[in-house]
């Protein structure tokens, strides 16, 4: 779970670094939101795994992985339902 969180945070940071070099188009905002949500889900899975083993304090995770506040705030939120198949 820790590696999954690391990988999702790397993807988010790489995206942010690439966007910092140019104007961020509106379409990129949606992609960034998806990356933040994915990182939030990975964070949630790690926190739940640790809590299941008795490690209740998640502050260590936030510091160790340098988790941005926006990712922390979306931790545990259910993903938006897919619009596939909707008519």
C-alpha positions in Angstrom: 0.0 0.0 0.0 2.9 2.3 0.7 4.3 1.8 -2.8 0.9 2.5 -4.3 0.7 5.8 -2.4 4.3 6.7 -3.4 3.6 6.1 -7.1 0.3 8.1 -7.1 2.1 11.0 -5.4 4.9 10.9 -7.9 2.4 11.0 -10.8 0.7 14.0 -9.2 4.0 15.8 -8.6 5.2 15.1 -12.1 1.9 16.4 -13.5 2.2 19.6 -11.4 5.9 20.1 -12.5 4.9 19.7 -16.2 2.0 22.1 -15.8 4.2 24.7 -14.0 6.1 25.2 -17.2 3.0 26.3 -19.2 -0.5 27.7 -18.8 -2.8 25.0 -17.3 -5.7 24.4 -19.7 -9.1 23.6 -18.3 -8.8 20.1 -19.6 -5.7 19.5 -17.5 -7.6 20.6 -14.3 -9.9 17.5 -14.7 -6.9 15.3 -15.2 -5.2 16.8 -12.1 -8.4 16.2 -10.1 -8.3 12.6 -11.1 -4.7 12.3 -9.9 -5.5 13.9 -6.6 -8.5 11.5 -6.2 -6.3 8.5 -7.0 -3.7 9.6 -4.5 -6.5 10.1 -1.9 -7.7 6.6 -2.5 -4.2 5.2 -2.1 -3.7 7.1 1.1 -7.0 5.8 2.4 -6.0 2.2 1.7 -2.7 2.7 3.5 -4.3 4.3 6.5 -6.9 1.6 6.8 -4.2 -1.1 6.5 -2.2 0.5 9.3 -5.2 1.0 11.5 -6.2 -2.7 11.0 -2.8 -3.6 12.5 -3.2 -1.3 15.5 -1.3 1.7 14.1 -3.9 4.4 14.7 -1.8 7.6 14.3 -1.6 8.6 10.6 0.5 11.7 11.1 3.6 9.6 10.5 2.3 8.7 7.0 1.5 12.3 6.2 5.0 13.5 7.1 6.9 10.5 5.7 5.2 10.6 2.3 4.8 14.4 2.3 1.1 14.1 1.5 -0.4 17.4 0.3 -3.3 18.7 2.2 -5.7 18.4 -0.8 -4.9 14.7 -1.0 -5.5 14.3 2.7 -8.9 16.1 2.4 -10.1 13.7 -0.3 -8.9 10.6 1.5 -11.7 8.0 1.7 -14.1 9.8 -0.6 -15.9 7.5 -3.0 -15.0 8.1 -6.7 -17.6 9.8 -8.8 -19.9 7.3 -10.6 -18.9 6.6 -14.2 -21.1 8.1 -16.9 -20.5 5.1 -19.2 -23.6 3.6 -20.4 -25.7 6.6 -19.5 -28.1 7.7 -22.3 
